[in-house]
Amino acid sequence: MVEPGTKKTAKAGEKPGRGRYICIDCGREIRLDSTDADLVRCPTCACEVYNCLPMTHIRPDVRTPEDAKRPPERKKAE
């Protein structure tokens, strides 16, 4: 069952990117802060499928933790 507001799922072993992942069996939340991180089996119930709640609010020009602390100036609209 996919949580309302989500459109896809991810499996353990994939690199789904930054975001929140909710176990479809027990509801445990896993957070990934790196695009290179592997999604692991749920530590609580060993389920391998998660609902995806990707981080969509991050500006595309903010790529590192340092950028988040001191965001690059936005380009002025012309």
The 8 nearest C-alpha neighbors of each residue, nearest first, counted from 0:
[[1, 2, 23, 50, 24, 3, 8, 49],
 [2, 0, 50, 3, 5, 23, 6, 7],
 [1, 3, 5, 4, 0, 50, 23, 6],
 [4, 2, 5, 1, 6, 0, 50, 52],
 [5, 3, 2, 6, 52, 1, 51, 7],
 [6, 4, 3, 2, 7, 51, 52, 1],
 [7, 5, 4, 8, 1, 51, 50, 3],
 [8, 6, 51, 5, 50, 9, 1, 52],
 [7, 9, 50, 51, 49, 48, 10, 6],
 [8, 10, 49, 48, 51, 50, 15, 11],
 [11, 9, 48, 47, 13, 12, 49, 8],
 [10, 12, 39, 47, 38, 40, 13, 48],
 [11, 13, 38, 37, 39, 10, 14, 40],
 [14, 12, 37, 11, 38, 15, 10, 9],
 [13, 15, 37, 16, 36, 35, 38, 34],
 [14, 16, 13, 9, 17, 34, 38, 37],
 [17, 15, 34, 14, 33, 18, 35, 31],
 [18, 16, 32, 31, 33, 34, 54, 53],
 [17, 19, 53, 54, 31, 30, 52, 16],
 [18, 20, 30, 52, 29, 53, 51, 31],
 [19, 21, 51, 29, 49, 50, 28, 52],
 [20, 22, 28, 49, 50, 26, 27, 23],
 [23, 21, 49, 26, 27, 24, 25, 48],
 [22, 24, 49, 26, 25, 48, 21, 50],
 [25, 23, 22, 26, 46, 44, 48, 27],
 [24, 26, 27, 22, 23, 44, 43, 46],
 [27, 25, 22, 21, 23, 24, 28, 49],
 [28, 26, 22, 21, 25, 29, 43, 41],
 [27, 29, 21, 20, 26, 22, 30, 19],
 [30, 28, 20, 19, 21, 27, 31, 22],
 [31, 29, 19, 18, 20, 32, 28, 17],
 [30, 32, 17, 18, 33, 19, 36, 29],
 [33, 31, 17, 30, 18, 34, 36, 16],
 [34, 32, 35, 17, 36, 31, 16, 18],
 [33, 35, 16, 17, 36, 14, 32, 15],
 [36, 34, 33, 14, 37, 16, 15, 17],
 [37, 35, 33, 34, 14, 38, 31, 16],
 [38, 36, 14, 12, 13, 39, 35, 11],
 [37, 39, 11, 12, 13, 14, 36, 40],
 [40, 38, 11, 12, 37, 41, 47, 42],
 [41, 39, 47, 45, 11, 46, 42, 38],
 [40, 42, 45, 46, 43, 44, 39, 47],
 [43, 41, 45, 44, 40, 39, 46, 27],
 [44, 42, 41, 45, 27, 25, 46, 40],
 [43, 45, 46, 41, 42, 25, 24, 40],
 [46, 44, 41, 40, 42, 43, 47, 39],
 [47, 45, 41, 44, 40, 48, 24, 22],
 [46, 48, 11, 40, 10, 45, 41, 49],
 [49, 47, 10, 9, 46, 23, 22, 11],
 [50, 48, 22, 21, 9, 23, 8, 20],
 [49, 51, 8, 21, 20, 1, 7, 23],
 [52, 50, 20, 8, 53, 7, 49, 5],
 [51, 53, 19, 18, 20, 5, 50, 54],
 [54, 52, 18, 51, 55, 19, 17, 16],
 [55, 53, 18, 56, 17, 57, 52, 19],
 [54, 56, 57, 53, 58, 18, 52, 17],
 [55, 57, 54, 58, 53, 59, 18, 61],
 [58, 56, 55, 59, 54, 61, 60, 62],
 [57, 59, 61, 60, 56, 62, 55, 70],
 [58, 60, 61, 57, 62, 56, 55, 71],
 [59, 61, 58, 62, 71, 66, 70, 57],
 [62, 60, 66, 58, 59, 67, 63, 70],
 [61, 63, 60, 66, 59, 64, 67, 58],
 [62, 64, 66, 65, 61, 67, 68, 60],
 [65, 63, 67, 66, 68, 62, 61, 69],
 [64, 66, 68, 63, 67, 69, 70, 62],
 [67, 65, 70, 69, 63, 61, 64, 68],
 [68, 66, 64, 70, 65, 69, 61, 63],
 [69, 67, 65, 66, 70, 64, 63, 61],
 [68, 70, 66, 67, 65, 71, 64, 72],
 [71, 69, 66, 67, 68, 72, 61, 65],
 [72, 70, 73, 69, 66, 60, 61, 67],
 [73, 71, 70, 74, 75, 69, 60, 66],
 [74, 72, 75, 71, 70, 60, 76, 58],
 [73, 75, 72, 76, 71, 77, 60, 70],
 [74, 76, 73, 77, 72, 71, 60, 70],
 [77, 75, 74, 73, 72, 71, 60, 58],
 [76, 75, 74, 73, 72, 71, 60, 58]]
